[in-house]
Amino acid sequence: MVKFLLIVVLILAVLVLIGFVTGYNKIRTADVRVAEALSGIDVELTRRASLIPSLVHTVQTFAAHEKGIMDHLTNARAALAAATTGKSVAQRSAAEKDLDTALAPLLALGQSYPALNSSTNFLNLQENLADTENKLAFARQYYNDAVATLNRSLSTIPWMYVAPLAGVSEREYYQTPR
């Protein structure tokens, strides 16, 4: 009888260990997926920021007296570059909003300067920005899906007991700048 109880206890201990390892791996995998998704957003934000100098140069060729717009855009680009090196999702979103705010008047200059609007380089840069915006929207959605999966796992039994041991906590969603 003692031997039987010992075997049952041993089997239960092995099952608990397997459950812990499975939960740990599941939570760590979800955490890595969130980090990868955030780096995808950073890639697109960096790509978008790298288009700005060419856009500024093209616009300066046609509208050199619009220095205030150019300076605001350059400062917003620098803030975005700094935000992508940090860990805060809210900081990234705020920097992205500032860049959007600075970029709108620059793109509107195409309406004021017909020669600029007909420039192949300007039109190509606008197309690249639009393409980057689409990729950025997808990256944001992928990140938020990854965060939802992780946060859901962290709030359900039995994974919620494994999460503190795995060193993983809930992540914040990426808010679309408006």
ZIJO-V230793 format. One record per helix or strand of 3 or more residues. SS is the DSSP state (hx for helix, st for strand). FROM is the first residue (numbers start at 1). TO is the last residue. Records with the same first field share a line. If there is no record, write none. Layout:
SS = FROM-TO  FROM-TO
//
This chain:
hx = 2-62  67-83  89-112  114-117  120-154  159-166
//
